[in-house]
Amino acid sequence: MYGDNPQVIKDYAEHKGLSLEIARRTRDEFFPKALLNPDEIKGLDIVMPEAINLKFIADPLSSNQLKELIQIPPRRN
């Protein structure tokens, strides 16, 4: 959805049964490329209280627990 080739978004729209306008809006507003970086974790400040509220965890995870849970290997060049 993020390539330089305009056919990519057209293919996505067709695959999902969306208009081209809606496909672009979906990509740009809900799935911007910067948010899809697998090497960066965002939103833990929002998710942690929700996990406690829904009783998935009893207490917020400590920084050591988070480091153990989320292990991002070094990037290869």
KOLGU-4560 file (N, C-alpha, C; in nm, 3 decimals, padded with zeros to 5 digits):
<recs>
<n_xx: 00.081 n_yy: -00.120 n_zz: 00.000 ca_xx: 00.000 ca_yy: 00.000 ca_zz: 00.000 c_xx: 00.085 c_yy: 00.127 c_zz: 00.000 mol: A seq: 1 type: MET>
<n_xx: 00.214 n_yy: 00.113 n_zz: 00.022 ca_xx: 00.297 ca_yy: 00.231 ca_zz: 00.041 c_xx: 00.401 c_yy: 00.251 c_zz: -00.068 mol: A seq: 2 type: TYR>
<n_xx: 00.399 n_yy: 00.170 n_zz: -00.171 ca_xx: 00.498 ca_yy: 00.181 ca_zz: -00.276 c_xx: 00.477 c_yy: 00.302 c_zz: -00.365 mol: A seq: 3 type: GLY>
<n_xx: 00.573 n_yy: 00.326 n_zz: -00.450 ca_xx: 00.565 ca_yy: 00.438 ca_zz: -00.544 c_xx: 00.472 c_yy: 00.408 c_zz: -00.661 mol: A seq: 4 type: ASP>
<n_xx: 00.444 n_yy: 00.282 n_zz: -00.682 ca_xx: 00.359 ca_yy: 00.241 ca_zz: -00.793 c_xx: 00.212 c_yy: 00.265 c_zz: -00.757 mol: A seq: 5 type: ASN>
<n_xx: 00.140 n_yy: 00.352 n_zz: -00.828 ca_xx: -00.001 ca_yy: 00.380 ca_zz: -00.796 c_xx: -00.092 c_yy: 00.258 c_zz: -00.811 mol: A seq: 6 type: PRO>
<n_xx: -00.045 n_yy: 00.155 n_zz: -00.880 ca_xx: -00.127 ca_yy: 00.036 ca_zz: -00.896 c_xx: -00.147 c_yy: -00.037 c_zz: -00.763 mol: A seq: 7 type: GLN>
<n_xx: -00.055 n_yy: -00.018 n_zz: -00.671 ca_xx: -00.061 ca_yy: -00.089 ca_zz: -00.542 c_xx: -00.189 c_yy: -00.054 c_zz: -00.467 mol: A seq: 8 type: VAL>
<n_xx: -00.221 n_yy: 00.074 n_zz: -00.455 ca_xx: -00.341 ca_yy: 00.114 ca_zz: -00.382 c_xx: -00.466 c_yy: 00.072 c_zz: -00.460 mol: A seq: 9 type: ILE>
<n_xx: -00.459 n_yy: 00.072 n_zz: -00.591 ca_xx: -00.572 ca_yy: 00.025 ca_zz: -00.672 c_xx: -00.598 c_yy: -00.124 c_zz: -00.646 mol: A seq: 10 type: LYS>
<n_xx: -00.490 n_yy: -00.202 n_zz: -00.640 ca_xx: -00.504 ca_yy: -00.346 ca_zz: -00.612 c_xx: -00.562 c_yy: -00.369 c_zz: -00.473 mol: A seq: 11 type: ASP>
<n_xx: -00.516 n_yy: -00.290 n_zz: -00.376 ca_xx: -00.569 ca_yy: -00.302 ca_zz: -00.239 c_xx: -00.718 c_yy: -00.271 c_zz: -00.237 mol: A seq: 12 type: TYR>
<n_xx: -00.757 n_yy: -00.162 n_zz: -00.303 ca_xx: -00.899 ca_yy: -00.124 ca_zz: -00.307 c_xx: -00.983 c_yy: -00.235 c_zz: -00.369 mol: A seq: 13 type: ALA>
<n_xx: -00.935 n_yy: -00.290 n_zz: -00.478 ca_xx: -01.008 ca_yy: -00.397 ca_zz: -00.546 c_xx: -01.017 c_yy: -00.521 c_zz: -00.457 mol: A seq: 14 type: GLU>
<n_xx: -00.907 n_yy: -00.557 n_zz: -00.395 ca_xx: -00.903 ca_yy: -00.675 ca_zz: -00.307 c_xx: -01.002 c_yy: -00.664 c_zz: -00.191 mol: A seq: 15 type: HIS>
<n_xx: -01.012 n_yy: -00.542 n_zz: -00.136 ca_xx: -01.100 ca_yy: -00.520 ca_zz: -00.021 c_xx: -01.242 c_yy: -00.479 c_zz: -00.060 mol: A seq: 16 type: LYS>
<n_xx: -01.264 n_yy: -00.457 n_zz: -00.191 ca_xx: -01.396 ca_yy: -00.416 ca_zz: -00.236 c_xx: -01.428 c_yy: -00.272 c_zz: -00.197 mol: A seq: 17 type: GLY>
<n_xx: -01.326 n_yy: -00.187 n_zz: -00.198 ca_xx: -01.342 ca_yy: -00.047 ca_zz: -00.158 c_xx: -01.324 c_yy: 00.045 c_zz: -00.278 mol: A seq: 18 type: LEU>
<n_xx: -01.378 n_yy: 00.164 n_zz: -00.266 ca_xx: -01.347 ca_yy: 00.265 ca_zz: -00.367 c_xx: -01.203 c_yy: 00.308 c_zz: -00.347 mol: A seq: 19 type: SER>
<n_xx: -01.144 n_yy: 00.364 n_zz: -00.449 ca_xx: -01.006 ca_yy: 00.411 ca_zz: -00.440 c_xx: -00.994 c_yy: 00.518 c_zz: -00.332 mol: A seq: 20 type: LEU>
<n_xx: -01.093 n_yy: 00.605 n_zz: -00.323 ca_xx: -01.093 ca_yy: 00.711 ca_zz: -00.223 c_xx: -01.093 c_yy: 00.654 c_zz: -00.081 mol: A seq: 21 type: GLU>
<n_xx: -01.178 n_yy: 00.556 n_zz: -00.056 ca_xx: -01.185 ca_yy: 00.494 ca_zz: 00.078 c_xx: -01.056 c_yy: 00.417 c_zz: 00.108 mol: A seq: 22 type: ILE>
<n_xx: -01.001 n_yy: 00.349 n_zz: 00.009 ca_xx: -00.875 ca_yy: 00.276 ca_zz: 00.029 c_xx: -00.763 c_yy: 00.371 c_zz: 00.068 mol: A seq: 23 type: ALA>
<n_xx: -00.754 n_yy: 00.484 n_zz: -00.001 ca_xx: -00.651 ca_yy: 00.584 ca_zz: 00.034 c_xx: -00.673 c_yy: 00.639 c_zz: 00.174 mol: A seq: 24 type: ARG>
<n_xx: -00.798 n_yy: 00.669 n_zz: 00.205 ca_xx: -00.829 ca_yy: 00.724 ca_zz: 00.338 c_xx: -00.796 c_yy: 00.622 c_zz: 00.447 mol: A seq: 25 type: ARG>
<n_xx: -00.832 n_yy: 00.498 n_zz: 00.423 ca_xx: -00.801 ca_yy: 00.392 ca_zz: 00.520 c_xx: -00.651 c_yy: 00.384 c_zz: 00.544 mol: A seq: 26 type: THR>
<n_xx: -00.575 n_yy: 00.383 n_zz: 00.437 ca_xx: -00.429 ca_yy: 00.377 ca_zz: 00.449 c_xx: -00.376 c_yy: 00.499 c_zz: 00.522 mol: A seq: 27 type: ARG>
<n_xx: -00.415 n_yy: 00.616 n_zz: 00.478 ca_xx: -00.357 ca_yy: 00.740 ca_zz: 00.529 c_xx: -00.399 c_yy: 00.775 c_zz: 00.672 mol: A seq: 28 type: ASP>
<n_xx: -00.524 n_yy: 00.747 n_zz: 00.708 ca_xx: -00.574 ca_yy: 00.786 ca_zz: 00.839 c_xx: -00.561 c_yy: 00.677 c_zz: 00.946 mol: A seq: 29 type: GLU>
<n_xx: -00.573 n_yy: 00.551 n_zz: 00.905 ca_xx: -00.576 ca_yy: 00.444 ca_zz: 01.004 c_xx: -00.451 c_yy: 00.357 c_zz: 01.007 mol: A seq: 30 type: PHE>
<n_xx: -00.379 n_yy: 00.352 n_zz: 00.896 ca_xx: -00.259 ca_yy: 00.269 ca_zz: 00.888 c_xx: -00.143 c_yy: 00.344 c_zz: 00.825 mol: A seq: 31 type: PHE>
<n_xx: -00.108 n_yy: 00.464 n_zz: 00.877 ca_xx: 00.005 ca_yy: 00.535 ca_zz: 00.817 c_xx: 00.132 c_yy: 00.452 c_zz: 00.831 mol: A seq: 32 type: PRO>
<n_xx: 00.216 n_yy: 00.462 n_zz: 00.733 ca_xx: 00.336 ca_yy: 00.379 ca_zz: 00.726 c_xx: 00.420 c_yy: 00.388 c_zz: 00.853 mol: A seq: 33 type: LYS>
<n_xx: 00.431 n_yy: 00.505 n_zz: 00.911 ca_xx: 00.513 ca_yy: 00.523 ca_zz: 01.031 c_xx: 00.464 c_yy: 00.438 c_zz: 01.148 mol: A seq: 34 type: ALA>
<n_xx: 00.335 n_yy: 00.408 n_zz: 01.152 ca_xx: 00.280 ca_yy: 00.328 ca_zz: 01.262 c_xx: 00.300 c_yy: 00.178 c_zz: 01.242 mol: A seq: 35 type: LEU>
<n_xx: 00.345 n_yy: 00.137 n_zz: 01.126 ca_xx: 00.360 ca_yy: -00.005 ca_zz: 01.098 c_xx: 00.505 c_yy: -00.052 c_zz: 01.112 mol: A seq: 36 type: LEU>
<n_xx: 00.587 n_yy: 00.026 n_zz: 01.177 ca_xx: 00.727 ca_yy: -00.010 ca_zz: 01.198 c_xx: 00.734 c_yy: -00.119 c_zz: 01.305 mol: A seq: 37 type: ASN>
<n_xx: 00.776 n_yy: -00.241 n_zz: 01.271 ca_xx: 00.780 ca_yy: -00.349 ca_zz: 01.370 c_xx: 00.891 c_yy: -00.332 c_zz: 01.473 mol: A seq: 38 type: PRO>
<n_xx: 00.980 n_yy: -00.237 n_zz: 01.452 ca_xx: 01.091 ca_yy: -00.216 ca_zz: 01.545 c_xx: 01.060 c_yy: -00.109 c_zz: 01.650 mol: A seq: 39 type: ASP>
<n_xx: 00.937 n_yy: -00.061 n_zz: 01.653 ca_xx: 00.901 ca_yy: 00.043 ca_zz: 01.749 c_xx: 00.766 c_yy: 00.007 c_zz: 01.809 mol: A seq: 40 type: GLU>
<n_xx: 00.760 n_yy: 00.004 n_zz: 01.940 ca_xx: 00.636 ca_yy: -00.028 ca_zz: 02.011 c_xx: 00.576 c_yy: 00.103 c_zz: 02.063 mol: A seq: 41 type: ILE>
<n_xx: 00.450 n_yy: 00.127 n_zz: 02.028 ca_xx: 00.380 ca_yy: 00.248 ca_zz: 02.072 c_xx: 00.250 c_yy: 00.209 c_zz: 02.139 mol: A seq: 42 type: LYS>
<n_xx: 00.203 n_yy: 00.293 n_zz: 02.228 ca_xx: 00.071 ca_yy: 00.276 ca_zz: 02.287 c_xx: 00.066 c_yy: 00.194 c_zz: 02.414 mol: A seq: 43 type: GLY>
<n_xx: 00.181 n_yy: 00.158 n_zz: 02.470 ca_xx: 00.178 ca_yy: 00.080 ca_zz: 02.594 c_xx: 00.111 c_yy: 00.157 c_zz: 02.707 mol: A seq: 44 type: LEU>
<n_xx: 00.122 n_yy: 00.288 n_zz: 02.706 ca_xx: 00.059 ca_yy: 00.370 ca_zz: 02.809 c_xx: -00.094 c_yy: 00.361 c_zz: 02.802 mol: A seq: 45 type: ASP>
<n_xx: -00.145 n_yy: 00.326 n_zz: 02.687 ca_xx: -00.290 ca_yy: 00.310 ca_zz: 02.669 c_xx: -00.332 c_yy: 00.165 c_zz: 02.694 mol: A seq: 46 type: ILE>
<n_xx: -00.251 n_yy: 00.072 n_zz: 02.647 ca_xx: -00.286 ca_yy: -00.070 ca_zz: 02.654 c_xx: -00.274 c_yy: -00.125 c_zz: 02.796 mol: A seq: 47 type: VAL>
<n_xx: -00.173 n_yy: -00.082 n_zz: 02.869 ca_xx: -00.149 ca_yy: -00.137 ca_zz: 03.003 c_xx: -00.269 c_yy: -00.117 c_zz: 03.097 mol: A seq: 48 type: MET>
<n_xx: -00.324 n_yy: 00.005 n_zz: 03.111 ca_xx: -00.441 ca_yy: 00.020 ca_zz: 03.198 c_xx: -00.561 c_yy: -00.061 c_zz: 03.150 mol: A seq: 49 type: PRO>
<n_xx: -00.575 n_yy: -00.074 n_zz: 03.019 ca_xx: -00.686 ca_yy: -00.154 ca_zz: 02.965 c_xx: -00.667 c_yy: -00.302 c_zz: 02.999 mol: A seq: 50 type: GLU>
<n_xx: -00.545 n_yy: -00.350 n_zz: 02.993 ca_xx: -00.516 ca_yy: -00.490 ca_zz: 03.028 c_xx: -00.549 c_yy: -00.515 c_zz: 03.175 mol: A seq: 51 type: ALA>
<n_xx: -00.520 n_yy: -00.418 n_zz: 03.260 ca_xx: -00.553 ca_yy: -00.432 ca_zz: 03.402 c_xx: -00.705 c_yy: -00.428 c_zz: 03.421 mol: A seq: 52 type: ILE>
<n_xx: -00.770 n_yy: -00.334 n_zz: 03.357 ca_xx: -00.915 ca_yy: -00.320 ca_zz: 03.366 c_xx: -00.986 c_yy: -00.447 c_zz: 03.321 mol: A seq: 53 type: ASN>
<n_xx: -00.936 n_yy: -00.510 n_zz: 03.215 ca_xx: -00.998 ca_yy: -00.632 ca_zz: 03.162 c_xx: -00.946 c_yy: -00.759 c_zz: 03.230 mol: A seq: 54 type: LEU>
<n_xx: -00.861 n_yy: -00.739 n_zz: 03.331 ca_xx: -00.808 ca_yy: -00.847 ca_zz: 03.414 c_xx: -00.720 c_yy: -00.946 c_zz: 03.337 mol: A seq: 55 type: LYS>
<n_xx: -00.650 n_yy: -00.896 n_zz: 03.234 ca_xx: -00.549 ca_yy: -00.978 ca_zz: 03.167 c_xx: -00.422 c_yy: -00.981 c_zz: 03.249 mol: A seq: 56 type: PHE>
<n_xx: -00.396 n_yy: -00.872 n_zz: 03.321 ca_xx: -00.283 ca_yy: -00.865 ca_zz: 03.414 c_xx: -00.333 c_yy: -00.796 c_zz: 03.541 mol: A seq: 57 type: ILE>
<n_xx: -00.266 n_yy: -00.825 n_zz: 03.654 ca_xx: -00.310 ca_yy: -00.768 ca_zz: 03.782 c_xx: -00.250 c_yy: -00.629 c_zz: 03.805 mol: A seq: 58 type: ALA>
<n_xx: -00.127 n_yy: -00.610 n_zz: 03.762 ca_xx: -00.055 ca_yy: -00.485 ca_zz: 03.786 c_xx: 00.020 c_yy: -00.446 c_zz: 03.659 mol: A seq: 59 type: ASP>
<n_xx: 00.056 n_yy: -00.318 n_zz: 03.648 ca_xx: 00.136 ca_yy: -00.277 ca_zz: 03.532 c_xx: 00.268 c_yy: -00.355 c_zz: 03.529 mol: A seq: 60 type: PRO>
<n_xx: 00.316 n_yy: -00.384 n_zz: 03.411 ca_xx: 00.444 ca_yy: -00.452 ca_zz: 03.397 c_xx: 00.557 c_yy: -00.355 c_zz: 03.429 mol: A seq: 61 type: LEU>
<n_xx: 00.657 n_yy: -00.407 n_zz: 03.497 ca_xx: 00.775 ca_yy: -00.326 ca_zz: 03.528 c_xx: 00.858 c_yy: -00.309 c_zz: 03.401 mol: A seq: 62 type: SER>
<n_xx: 00.954 n_yy: -00.218 n_zz: 03.404 ca_xx: 01.040 ca_yy: -00.200 ca_zz: 03.286 c_xx: 01.119 c_yy: -00.327 c_zz: 03.257 mol: A seq: 63 type: SER>
<n_xx: 01.159 n_yy: -00.401 n_zz: 03.360 ca_xx: 01.230 ca_yy: -00.527 ca_zz: 03.336 c_xx: 01.138 c_yy: -00.631 c_zz: 03.272 mol: A seq: 64 type: ASN>
<n_xx: 01.014 n_yy: -00.637 n_zz: 03.316 ca_xx: 00.918 ca_yy: -00.730 ca_zz: 03.256 c_xx: 00.892 c_yy: -00.693 c_zz: 03.110 mol: A seq: 65 type: GLN>
<n_xx: 00.881 n_yy: -00.564 n_zz: 03.083 ca_xx: 00.860 ca_yy: -00.520 ca_zz: 02.945 c_xx: 00.979 c_yy: -00.555 c_zz: 02.857 mol: A seq: 66 type: LEU>
<n_xx: 01.100 n_yy: -00.538 n_zz: 02.910 ca_xx: 01.220 ca_yy: -00.572 ca_zz: 02.833 c_xx: 01.225 c_yy: -00.721 c_zz: 02.803 mol: A seq: 67 type: LYS>
<n_xx: 01.178 n_yy: -00.802 n_zz: 02.897 ca_xx: 01.175 ca_yy: -00.947 ca_zz: 02.875 c_xx: 01.067 c_yy: -00.985 c_zz: 02.774 mol: A seq: 68 type: GLU>
<n_xx: 00.952 n_yy: -00.919 n_zz: 02.783 ca_xx: 00.841 ca_yy: -00.949 ca_zz: 02.695 c_xx: 00.867 c_yy: -00.902 c_zz: 02.552 mol: A seq: 69 type: LEU>
<n_xx: 00.921 n_yy: -00.781 n_zz: 02.540 ca_xx: 00.941 ca_yy: -00.720 ca_zz: 02.407 c_xx: 01.090 c_yy: -00.717 c_zz: 02.378 mol: A seq: 70 type: ILE>
<n_xx: 01.134 n_yy: -00.812 n_zz: 02.300 ca_xx: 01.275 ca_yy: -00.820 ca_zz: 02.265 c_xx: 01.290 c_yy: -00.795 c_zz: 02.115 mol: A seq: 71 type: GLN>
<n_xx: 01.350 n_yy: -00.682 n_zz: 02.085 ca_xx: 01.370 ca_yy: -00.643 ca_zz: 01.946 c_xx: 01.516 c_yy: -00.668 c_zz: 01.911 mol: A seq: 72 type: ILE>
<n_xx: 01.541 n_yy: -00.760 n_zz: 01.819 ca_xx: 01.681 ca_yy: -00.789 ca_zz: 01.783 c_xx: 01.746 c_yy: -00.670 c_zz: 01.714 mol: A seq: 73 type: PRO>
<n_xx: 01.878 n_yy: -00.661 n_zz: 01.721 ca_xx: 01.946 ca_yy: -00.551 ca_zz: 01.651 c_xx: 01.920 c_yy: -00.560 c_zz: 01.502 mol: A seq: 74 type: PRO>
<n_xx: 01.918 n_yy: -00.444 n_zz: 01.438 ca_xx: 01.895 ca_yy: -00.439 ca_zz: 01.293 c_xx: 02.017 c_yy: -00.488 c_zz: 01.219 mol: A seq: 75 type: ARG>
<n_xx: 01.992 n_yy: -00.561 n_zz: 01.114 ca_xx: 02.099 ca_yy: -00.605 ca_zz: 01.023 c_xx: 02.108 c_yy: -00.509 c_zz: 00.907 mol: A seq: 76 type: ARG>
<n_xx: 02.225 n_yy: -00.476 n_zz: 00.867 ca_xx: 02.241 ca_yy: -00.385 ca_zz: 00.752 c_xx: 02.276 c_yy: -00.461 c_zz: 00.628 mol: A seq: 77 type: ASN>
</recs>
